[in-house]
Amino acid sequence: MSYLKFDKNLMINLEQSLLKETLRTNQSGAYHCSSVVDCNTRKQHGLLVIPIPEFNNSWHVMLSSLDVSVIQHGASFNLGLHRYNGGVYSPNGHKYIREYDYESVPRTTYRVGGVILTKEKIFISNENRILIRYTLVEAHSPTTLRFRPMLAFREVNQLVVANNALNGECPPVSNGVSCCLYPGYPDLYMQFNRKPNWVYEPNWYKGFEYIKDLERGVPYTEDLWVPGYFEIPIKKGESIIFSAGISEASPRSLTKMYENEIATRTCRTSFFNCLKNAAKQFYLRDKDGMFLLSGYPWGKVLARNTFMALPGTTIAIDHRADYEAIMDTAAKALRHYMITGEPDSRIRGIDLPDIPLWCVWALQQYAKAYGNDAAKEKYLPLIAEIMEYLLDNRHPNLIVRPDGLVHTNGSDSPVSWMNAAWNGRPVVPRTGLLVEFNALWYNALVFASNLIENESDYSALHEHIEKTAQNLKGSFVATFLNDYGYLFDYVNDNYADPSVRPNMAVAIGLDYSPLDRRQRKGVLDVITRELLTPKGLRTLSPKSFGYRPFYLGSPEEREMALHNGPARPWLFSFYAEAYLRVFGHSGASYIDRMLIGYEDEMTNGCIGSLSQLYDGNPPFGGRGAISHATNVAGILRTITTLKKFTV
């Protein structure tokens, strides 16, 4: 039995099936995303969505969908499904679905009378091309398939309306046609492994509705261009392969291309394999290097997310070479910023104050996995440069005080991962001494000290680090640990923020914490009582003022709620590490049980992945980006850590 298989009863129930989404990527930035019934429910959905360098590498929906009809005895049965104005669904092709299997590649099985047809979709690695294979499993009469492409040619966050500006020409290519609706876009080549009959029948299909955008209170209606349709007869046992890409393919190569690509896939037969597949979907390779995308369907390359997610998306799945490639690209950008003060055009947020701290943390995970000698050989100069940069107070917004604590100004714009803002102002104005900044700083100091302790070239730096760490340890406890046994979230002058937030989980989950075991257990108890959910740690305790557990409503309401209640799975990884350090092997079974909540999500939301955030109250529904790198990475790290306590 497949780990990810959905039967007819779920698929034909749109209240359930429309909530489940699928995501396929090619590690070059392109993706395919839709609901499991292939009804697009958000404007970012599409069969072929690609980054276009000429448009600042932003994603663009080229091919929105492909309706397929089964034709027998002159009767046509359309297997497509769309939502139109007024909430009308047509042509209701989901009623023909008998099964959906997501183990290797997404495979939908349809039954139309005596016809059984399967549809399988696969992305070609490192190429902007999607292949769809249709196989006629059973048929008792002559059968023809009709394919009707629906084109968008627009940026993923925009919508298109019927217009006269498009270029409606569809010149023929080998076993297909090409289209380019607007200037600046690449040609879209739609081809088959067999010669089709192409009928040019241009028309606008109007009034598509995207229910996820409707729920978010943003524009949600558009029109799509349909240039015509293809028809191909098919016999029982035969397969037809459709290709959509931005370069012309050889029709003869499509079958082998499909088979070669399928052979490289890791089947989603377990919780770990699902997350492993999800992790690799965030990889982005291009001429500028290798990057990590923050998430789908509207993620970017973000510096903080890169360093936070890097160990989990690479080391935890035994992809050392990918770690090194991504780190090399990110380190180059960070070094450039430290030398020139210039932000990076590709990796956003490289100038934020906690970026060097998260970078050292990511390098520490490399040393833990592969040994200090390997870390020294490859990254010691980088670690030393970062520590000298910070200790010399060269960062414009991260100042090391005489007591060892680091100070940052976040009153005017967000500086931490809690970066929600409205009207240009931080929703959570964390400023001054931030608890996770100072915990990461202490961890970086101790790690770097241990690494360079016997390195004669760095003796002066080692002495400076040791002195700062000794001062910081006492200052941290005196500044952040309160009489109630938990840590203030931030301290600014005479104000200590009493909000119970999960940033203190970072402070107790790091390898080197300024708190002793008893103090860490006290903090852990508060987190367990007030922040822990089956989907991660709440961003604010229900007992704290301003708690908003649900990420719903207008854009303003969602921004106000973003870091004031909804839970984040990645924070659980620090909680789990702290728990295992405090309780040892006796705590392993508890953490293992908590992982069940995340495994349940493999069949919800984005199949096989984890959402950006989850509601802080039951039923803990997934919200935001459908697949998020830091969350996938955090749970993979937790699984890896747990193995050390259970083997």
C-alpha positions in Angstrom: 0.0 0.0 0.0 1.3 3.5 -0.9 2.3 5.9 1.9 0.5 8.7 0.0 -2.6 7.4 -1.7 -6.1 8.9 -1.8 -9.2 7.1 -2.8 -12.3 8.1 -4.8 -14.3 9.2 -1.8 -11.8 11.9 -0.8 -11.0 13.0 -4.4 -14.6 13.7 -5.4 -15.3 15.6 -2.1 -14.1 19.1 -3.1 -14.4 20.3 0.5 -11.4 18.0 1.2 -9.6 17.6 -2.0 -9.3 21.3 -2.9 -7.4 21.8 0.4 -4.7 19.4 -0.6 -2.0 20.7 -2.9 0.9 19.2 -4.8 4.3 20.7 -5.6 6.9 19.6 -8.1 10.1 21.5 -8.8 13.2 21.2 -11.0 16.0 22.8 -8.7 16.3 25.6 -11.3 13.5 27.6 -9.8 10.6 26.3 -11.9 7.7 24.5 -10.4 4.3 22.9 -10.9 1.7 23.4 -8.2 -2.1 22.8 -8.0 -4.6 21.0 -5.9 -4.7 17.2 -6.1 -7.8 17.4 -8.4 -5.9 19.8 -10.7 -8.2 22.7 -9.9 -6.0 25.8 -9.4 -7.0 27.5 -6.2 -4.5 30.3 -6.0 -3.0 32.6 -8.6 0.5 31.1 -8.0 -0.8 27.7 -9.2 0.1 26.4 -12.7 1.4 23.5 -14.7 4.6 25.3 -15.7 5.7 28.3 -13.6 9.3 29.5 -14.3 11.7 32.3 -13.2 12.5 34.7 -16.0 15.9 36.4 -15.7 14.8 39.3 -17.8 12.0 40.0 -15.3 14.3 40.0 -12.2 14.0 36.3 -11.9 10.5 36.6 -10.6 8.2 33.6 -11.2 5.8 33.6 -14.1 2.8 31.3 -14.9 3.3 30.2 -18.5 0.9 27.2 -18.8 -1.9 27.5 -16.3 -3.6 24.1 -16.9 -4.2 21.5 -19.6 -7.8 20.1 -19.9 -8.0 16.6 -21.2 -11.1 15.1 -22.7 -11.8 11.4 -23.5 -13.7 11.0 -26.8 -15.6 7.8 -27.7 -18.4 7.4 -30.2 -18.5 11.2 -30.7 -19.2 11.8 -27.0 -16.6 14.0 -25.1 -15.9 13.6 -21.4 -13.8 16.5 -20.0 -11.6 15.5 -17.1 -10.7 19.1 -16.2 -12.0 21.1 -13.2 -12.1 24.9 -12.7 -14.0 27.3 -10.5 -15.7 30.2 -12.3 -17.5 33.3 -11.3 -20.1 32.7 -8.6 -18.4 29.6 -7.3 -19.5 27.4 -10.2 -17.3 24.4 -10.8 -17.0 23.1 -14.4 -16.5 20.7 -16.2 -16.5 18.6 -13.0 -13.9 16.1 -14.2 -13.1 15.1 -10.6 -16.1 12.9 -10.6 -14.2 10.5 -12.9 -11.2 10.2 -10.5 -10.9 6.7 -8.9 -7.5 7.1 -7.2 -4.6 9.5 -6.6 -1.1 8.2 -5.8 1.7 10.5 -4.8 4.4 8.0 -3.9 6.8 8.4 -6.9 5.2 10.9 -9.2 1.7 12.3 -9.0 -0.6 9.7 -10.7 -4.3 10.2 -11.2 -6.5 7.3 -12.3 -9.7 8.2 -14.1 -12.6 5.9 -15.1 -15.0 7.0 -17.8 -17.5 4.2 -18.5 -15.3 1.4 -19.8 -12.2 3.6 -20.1 -9.5 3.7 -17.5 -6.9 6.4 -18.0 -3.9 7.3 -15.9 -2.1 10.7 -15.8 1.4 11.1 -14.4 3.4 14.3 -14.1 7.1 14.8 -13.8 9.5 17.8 -13.9 12.8 17.5 -15.7 15.7 18.3 -13.4 17.5 21.6 -14.1 15.4 22.3 -17.1 12.2 24.3 -17.4 10.1 21.4 -18.8 7.2 19.4 -17.5 6.2 16.0 -18.9 2.7 14.5 -18.5 2.2 10.9 -19.5 -1.3 9.6 -20.3 -1.7 5.8 -20.4 -4.9 4.1 -21.6 -5.2 1.1 -19.3 -8.6 -0.1 -20.5 -10.9 0.7 -23.4 -13.4 -1.3 -25.4 -14.0 1.2 -28.2 -11.8 3.5 -30.4 -10.6 6.3 -28.1 -9.3 9.8 -28.8 -7.8 12.3 -26.3 -8.3 16.0 -26.7 -5.9 18.4 -25.0 -6.8 22.1 -24.5 -4.0 24.3 -23.1 -4.9 27.3 -21.0 -2.2 30.0 -21.1 -1.5 32.9 -18.7 2.0 34.4 -19.4 2.0 36.6 -16.3 3.8 37.2 -13.0 2.6 34.8 -10.2 1.2 37.6 -8.0 -0.6 39.3 -10.9 -3.8 38.4 -12.8 -4.6 38.6 -16.5 -7.8 39.9 -18.1 -9.0 39.5 -21.7 -7.0 41.9 -23.9 -6.1 42.6 -27.5 -2.4 43.1 -26.8 -1.4 39.4 -26.9 0.2 37.7 -29.8 -2.2 34.9 -30.8 0.0 33.2 -33.3 0.9 29.5 -32.8 3.6 28.5 -35.3 4.1 24.8 -35.8 7.0 22.9 -34.3 7.8 19.2 -34.3 4.7 17.4 -33.1 3.2 20.5 -31.6 3.1 24.3 -31.6 4.8 27.2 -29.9 3.3 30.4 -28.4 4.6 33.7 -27.0 1.8 35.9 -25.9 3.7 39.0 -24.8 7.1 40.7 -25.6 9.9 39.7 -23.3 8.6 36.2 -22.6 10.3 33.1 -23.9 8.5 30.9 -26.4 6.4 28.1 -24.8 6.7 24.8 -26.8 3.9 22.3 -26.4 4.7 19.0 -28.0 3.9 15.3 -28.0 5.8 12.1 -28.5 3.4 11.4 -31.3 2.1 13.7 -34.0 -1.2 15.3 -33.0 -3.9 17.0 -35.0 -3.8 20.7 -34.0 -7.0 22.7 -34.3 -6.4 26.5 -34.1 -9.5 27.8 -32.2 -8.4 30.9 -30.3 -10.6 32.2 -27.5 -10.6 33.8 -24.0 -12.0 31.6 -21.2 -13.2 34.1 -18.7 -14.0 34.3 -15.0 -11.6 31.8 -13.3 -11.8 32.2 -9.5 -9.0 31.3 -7.1 -10.6 30.5 -3.7 -7.4 30.8 -1.7 -7.0 34.4 -2.9 -10.6 35.0 -2.2 -10.1 33.9 1.4 -7.0 36.2 1.7 -8.9 39.2 0.6 -6.8 39.9 -2.5 -7.8 39.9 -6.2 -8.9 36.4 -7.2 -10.4 36.5 -10.8 -8.8 36.2 -14.1 -9.2 35.2 -17.8 -7.0 32.6 -19.6 -6.1 32.4 -23.3 -6.9 29.1 -25.1 -5.3 29.0 -28.6 -6.9 25.8 -29.7 -6.7 22.1 -29.0 -4.7 18.9 -29.9 -6.3 15.5 -30.7 -4.5 12.1 -30.7 -6.1 8.7 -31.0 -4.9 6.2 -28.4 -5.1 2.4 -28.1 -5.3 0.2 -25.0 -1.9 -0.1 -23.4 -0.5 2.9 -25.2 1.0 6.0 -23.6 1.0 9.6 -24.9 3.6 12.1 -23.4 2.9 15.8 -23.5 5.8 18.2 -23.0 5.7 21.9 -22.1 9.0 23.8 -22.0 10.7 26.9 -23.1 12.9 25.1 -25.6 12.0 22.8 -28.4 12.3 19.1 -27.5 12.9 16.2 -29.8 9.7 14.2 -29.7 11.6 10.9 -30.0 13.5 11.7 -26.8 10.4 12.3 -24.6 9.8 8.7 -23.6 13.5 8.2 -22.6 13.6 11.5 -20.9 10.6 10.6 -18.8 12.0 7.1 -17.9 15.4 8.5 -17.0 13.9 11.1 -14.8 11.6 8.7 -12.9 14.6 6.5 -12.2 16.2 9.2 -10.1 13.2 9.8 -7.8 13.2 8.9 -4.1 9.8 7.3 -3.4 7.7 8.9 -0.7 7.3 5.7 1.3 8.0 7.1 4.7 7.8 10.3 6.8 11.6 10.9 6.3 11.5 10.3 2.6 8.6 12.8 2.2 10.7 15.5 4.0 13.8 14.5 2.1 12.0 15.1 -1.2 10.6 18.4 0.1 14.0 19.5 1.2 15.5 19.0 -2.2 12.7 21.1 -3.8 14.2 24.2 -2.2 17.5 23.8 -4.0 18.1 26.4 -6.7 21.0 26.1 -9.1 21.9 28.7 -11.8 24.9 30.5 -13.3 25.4 32.5 -10.1 25.8 29.5 -7.8 23.6 27.3 -5.6 20.9 28.8 -3.3 18.1 27.8 -1.0 14.6 29.1 -1.7 12.7 30.1 1.5 9.5 28.3 0.3 6.7 27.9 -2.2 4.7 29.3 -3.9 6.0 32.9 -3.1 9.4 32.3 -1.5 12.6 34.1 -2.3 16.3 33.6 -1.6 16.6 35.0 1.9 19.8 35.1 3.9 18.4 34.2 7.3 16.2 31.4 5.9 19.2 30.1 4.0 21.4 29.7 7.1 18.6 28.5 9.3 17.5 25.8 6.9 20.8 24.8 5.4 21.8 22.0 7.9 18.4 20.4 7.8 18.0 20.5 4.0 21.4 19.1 3.3 23.3 17.5 6.2 20.2 15.8 7.7 19.6 14.0 4.3 23.3 13.2 3.6 23.9 15.9 1.0 27.2 17.2 2.1 28.2 18.5 -1.4 25.0 20.5 -1.6 25.7 22.1 1.8 29.1 23.2 0.7 27.9 24.6 -2.6 25.1 26.6 -1.0 27.3 27.8 1.9 30.0 28.8 -0.6 27.5 31.0 -2.5 26.0 32.5 0.7 29.4 33.0 2.3 30.6 35.0 -0.7 27.6 37.4 -0.3 28.2 37.7 3.4 31.9 38.4 3.0 31.2 41.0 0.4 28.8 42.7 2.8 31.2 42.6 5.7 33.9 44.2 3.5 31.9 46.8 1.5 28.6 47.2 3.4 26.8 46.6 0.2 23.7 44.2 0.3 23.5 41.4 -2.1 21.2 41.7 -5.2 20.3 38.0 -5.0 20.4 36.9 -1.4 18.0 39.2 0.3 18.6 40.5 3.9 22.3 39.7 4.0 22.7 43.0 6.0 20.4 42.0 8.8 22.1 41.9 12.2 21.6 38.2 13.1 22.8 36.9 9.7 26.4 36.4 10.8 25.2 34.6 14.0 23.0 32.2 12.0 25.9 31.6 9.6 28.2 30.5 12.4 25.4 28.3 13.8 25.1 26.6 10.4 28.8 26.1 10.2 28.7 24.6 13.7 26.3 22.0 12.4 28.8 21.1 9.7 31.5 20.6 12.3 29.2 18.4 14.4 28.4 16.2 11.4 31.8 15.9 9.8 34.2 16.8 12.6 36.2 19.9 13.7 39.1 19.1 11.5 36.9 19.1 8.3 35.3 22.4 9.5 38.7 24.0 10.1 40.0 22.9 6.8 37.1 24.4 4.9 35.6 27.2 7.0 38.1 28.3 9.7 39.0 31.6 7.8 35.3 32.4 7.3 34.5 31.8 11.0 37.5 33.9 12.1 36.4 36.7 9.7 32.9 36.8 11.1 34.0 36.8 14.8 36.6 39.6 14.2 33.9 41.6 12.3 31.5 41.3 15.1 33.9 41.8 18.0 35.3 44.9 16.3 31.7 46.3 16.1 31.9 46.8 12.3 28.3 45.7 11.8 26.1 48.9 11.7 23.3 47.3 13.7 24.8 44.7 16.0 26.9 46.3 18.7 28.9 44.3 21.3 28.6 46.0 24.7 31.4 45.9 27.4 29.3 43.3 29.2 29.4 41.0 26.2 25.7 41.4 25.2 24.8 42.4 21.7 22.5 45.3 21.1 20.4 46.0 17.9 17.9 48.7 16.9 14.7 47.2 15.7 12.3 50.1 16.5 12.0 51.4 13.0 12.1 48.2 11.0 12.1 44.5 11.9 15.5 43.0 12.4 14.7 39.5 13.6 12.9 36.6 12.1 9.7 38.1 13.6 9.6 40.5 10.7 5.9 41.3 10.3 5.3 45.0 9.5 2.4 47.2 8.6 2.5 50.7 7.2 6.3 50.4 7.4 6.4 49.8 11.2 7.2 46.5 13.0 4.2 44.7 14.3 6.3 43.3 17.1 8.9 46.0 17.8 11.7 43.9 19.2 14.7 46.2 19.9 17.6 46.5 22.2 18.9 43.2 23.6 17.1 40.3 21.9 17.2 36.9 23.6 17.9 34.7 20.6 20.5 37.2 19.3 22.5 37.0 22.5 22.0 33.2 22.8 23.3 32.7 19.3 26.2 35.1 20.1 27.2 33.1 23.2 27.0 29.9 21.2 29.1 31.4 18.4 31.7 32.6 20.9 32.1 29.2 22.6 32.1 27.2 19.3 34.7 29.5 17.7 36.8 29.4 20.8 36.9 25.6 20.8 37.7 25.6 17.1 40.7 28.0 17.2 42.0 27.1 20.7 45.2 25.5 19.4 45.6 27.6 16.3 48.6 29.9 16.8 47.5 32.2 14.0 44.4 33.1 15.9 45.8 33.4 19.5 44.8 37.1 19.9 41.3 36.4 18.5 41.0 33.4 20.9 41.8 35.6 23.9 39.3 38.2 22.8 36.6 35.6 22.3 37.2 33.9 25.7 37.0 37.2 27.6 33.8 38.2 25.8 32.1 34.8 26.4 33.0 34.9 30.1 31.4 38.4 30.4 28.4 37.4 28.4 27.5 34.3 30.3 26.8 36.2 33.5 25.3 39.2 31.8 22.8 37.0 29.9 21.4 35.3 33.0 21.2 38.6 34.9 19.4 40.3 31.9 17.0 37.7 30.6 16.1 35.2 33.3 13.2 36.5 35.3 11.7 35.5 38.6 9.0 33.3 36.9 11.7 31.0 35.4 11.5 32.0 31.8 13.4 34.4 29.6 12.4 37.9 28.7 12.0 38.2 24.9 13.9 41.4 24.7 15.2 44.1 27.0 15.5 47.7 25.9 16.9 50.1 28.5 14.7 49.8 31.5 12.0 47.8 29.8 12.0 44.0 29.8 9.3 42.5 27.5 7.4 39.9 29.6 5.7 38.3 26.6 6.1 34.5 26.6 7.6 33.9 23.1 9.5 30.9 21.6 12.7 32.8 21.0 13.9 31.5 24.4 13.7 28.0 22.9 16.7 28.9 20.8 18.5 29.9 23.9 18.1 26.5 25.6 18.3 24.4 22.4 21.8 25.6 21.2 24.8 23.4 21.8 26.3 26.0 24.1 23.7 27.8 26.3 24.5 30.4 28.9 22.0 28.7 31.2 22.8 25.8 33.4 20.7 22.5 33.3 18.3 23.6 36.1 17.7 26.9 34.5 17.1 25.3 31.1 14.6 22.9 32.6 12.7 25.8 34.1 12.5 27.5 30.7 11.5 24.2 29.1 8.6 23.8 31.5 7.2 27.2 30.7 7.5 26.5 26.9 5.8 23.1 27.3 2.9 24.6 29.3 2.3 27.7 27.2 3.8 27.4 23.7 3.9 23.8 22.6 1.4 22.5 20.1 1.3 19.4 17.9 2.6 21.6 15.0 5.4 23.6 16.6 5.8 26.4 19.2 3.3 29.2 19.3 4.8 32.6 18.6 3.0 34.0 21.6 1.5 32.4 24.7 -2.4 32.5 24.9 -1.8 34.1 28.4 0.1 37.0 26.9 -1.6 40.2 25.7 -2.4 40.4 22.0 -2.6 36.6 21.3 -4.0 36.0 17.9 -4.0 32.2 17.1 -5.5 32.3 13.6 -3.7 33.5 10.5 -6.9 34.6 8.7 -8.7 37.7 7.4 -7.5 40.7 5.5 -3.9 41.3 4.7 -3.6 43.6 7.7 -5.3 41.1 10.1 -3.0 38.3 8.9 0.1 40.5 9.3 -1.0 41.4 12.8 -1.4 37.7 13.7 1.7 36.4 11.9 4.0 36.4 15.0 1.3 36.8 17.7 0.1 33.2 18.1 0.5 30.9 15.1 2.9 28.0 15.6 6.1 27.3 13.7 7.5 23.8 13.3 11.1 24.9 13.0 11.1 26.1 16.6 10.3 22.6 17.7 13.7 21.5 16.7 15.3 23.7 19.3 12.7 22.6 21.9 13.5 19.0 21.1 17.2 19.5 21.4 16.8 21.2 24.7 14.4 18.5 25.9 16.9 15.7 25.0 19.7 17.5 26.7 17.8 17.9 29.9 16.2 14.5 30.0 18.6 12.4 27.9 17.4 9.0 26.6 14.4 9.1 28.9 13.0 12.0 26.8 13.4 10.3 23.4 10.0 8.6 23.5 8.3 11.9 24.2 9.9 13.7 21.3 9.2 10.7 19.1 5.5 10.9 20.0 5.5 14.6 19.3 6.7 14.0 15.7 3.4 12.3 15.0 1.8 15.7 14.7 4.1 16.6 11.8 3.8 13.2 10.1 0.0 13.8 10.0 0.7 16.8 7.8 2.2 14.7 5.0 -1.4 14.1 3.8 -2.6 17.6 4.5 -1.9 21.0 3.0 1.0 20.5 0.5 1.3 16.8 0.3 4.6 15.6 1.7 5.7 18.9 3.1 5.1 21.4 5.9 3.4 24.8 5.7 4.9 28.1 6.8 2.8 28.2 10.0 -0.1 26.6 11.8 -2.9 28.1 13.8 -2.1 28.3 17.5 -5.4 26.8 18.5 -7.1 23.5 17.4 -7.4 22.1 14.8 -4.0 23.7 14.1 -4.6 24.3 10.3 -1.7 25.1 8.0 -1.4 28.6 6.7 0.9 30.8 4.6 3.4 29.4 2.2 2.4 25.7 1.5 6.0 24.4 1.7 8.6 26.1 3.9 12.3 25.4 4.0 13.0 26.2 7.7 10.1 24.0 8.9 11.1 21.0 6.7 14.7 21.5 7.8 13.8 21.8 11.5 11.9 18.5 11.6 14.5 16.7 9.6 17.1 17.9 12.1 14.9 16.7 14.9 14.6 13.2 13.3 18.3 13.1 12.9 19.0 14.2 16.5 16.5 11.7 17.8 18.2 8.8 16.1 21.3 9.3 18.3 19.1 8.7 21.3 17.2 5.7 20.0 19.8 3.5 18.3 
